[in-house]
Amino acid sequence: MAVDYKEFQRHAAERRKSIIKKGGAGGGGGTPSWAMRMKYYSPSAIPTRIRLLPYRPGRLWFRYMSRWVKITVDGKQVSRNVIGNSHNGELDVPDLLYYYMITNENEQLMASPSDIVTIAALEQFHKVKKGTSRKGRDYYDLVRCEGVDRFNVSKCQLCKDGSPTEFGNQYHWSFWPNAQQQFMDELALIPRRCCNCFKGEISVHGYSCAKCGVELASHYKGGIEPDVEKAFRDDPTTCPHCKETAKAEHLIECVIRHGEGESAQYSEGCQSPKRPPAGVDPWEYDLWVAEEKVGQATAIRITKFAPPMDGVAPALLQPMEFNDFFSHMTLDEQAKNLGRPNVFGPAEQEAVDAFFAKPPAQPVAPDAEDTNSVPWGAKKTEEEDLPQ
């Protein structure tokens, strides 16, 4: 029997306040596409060259609300991700995740925010079959080619097996708030990093005359008072040797930092320090990113960066339209990923469609398939059929 959505909304308000207080803070085209949700990026220990593609000019991230849940499928426990249509009731739109959170008074079903960005992976890939669904569909993944060693000998078994390669792939990359902050901190360090070795930081140890090159001040030779250093950085200086007036040149070195804050120690870096170009935003570079184990957790490290590669296909550099497939799910998709009945009827699905409707960028066949990826939200259940 279908639930009356308006009646549900009337009694949900008070329960919502109680559950959110108990569970913590929450909240924050086209047809939703399960195929696009499959294109998730999972970094590995091998550095991969990527380019971040801002969702909109001046806006790197797209925020959506979702919850990972555990359900039992064919006797096996699997994890599924459920997008919250209503942002925990903040939006007046049918939402099974919110419905079950309210009716079961279960804060474990409260949607949490994640931020997502499009990336272009600028590497060679092999197309590898991942499995076949119950309906006989073959699913494929694009596997990063491992390349060659320093002796130009292939390290990649797929290459040795004669598997063809293709350049580039596009993914979406989701971050929970803490992981996003750690990654943004890595990006913010780029203007201070050495472009020669990519391991050290650029440190200014003194100042010289821009005209004749005579050293004007040095931290190694008597030190530099903070107000004097500020003047060297900001104002023209008259050289006592050649009498020319100009802004001083920075004398730089590469140093490697060990530790953070006041306890940080520094050691000598490379012998050819090089600053990144001035005035370039960190996300305008191509980045080499890798996952690194830190204690019991993992962190994303930017191991290298460079000006954008030329000749990349324009289609690879168009950001995904996340509003089409991460703003919401159909009620049937939510029900499947929750492992619970869809208590709403066709009218409520029409309300979801109307709430999130926008003209599609291009026609997409309703039964179009993407054979390059395994099912998103069902990583451990590749044999299952995808939602239609």
Secondary structure, 3 states (H helix, E strand, C coil): CCCCHHHHHHHHHHHHHHHHHHHCCCCCCCCCCHHHHCCECCCCCCCEEEEEECCECCECCEEEEEEEEEEEECCEEEEEEEECCCCCCCCCCCCHHHHHHHHCCCHHHCCEEEEEEEEEEEEEEEEEEEEECCCCCEEEEEEECCCECCCCCECCHHHHCCCCEEEEEEEEEEECHHHHHHHHHHHHCHHHECCCCCCCEEEEEEEECCCCCCEEEECCCCCCCHHHHHHHHHCEEECCCCCCEEECEEEEEEEEEECCHHHCEEEECCCCCCCCCCCCCHHHCEEEEEEEEECCEEEEEEEEEECCCCCCCHHHHCCCCHHHHCCCCCHHHHHHHHCCCCCCCHHHHHHHHHHCCCCCCCCCCCCCCCCCCCCCCCCCCCCCCCCC
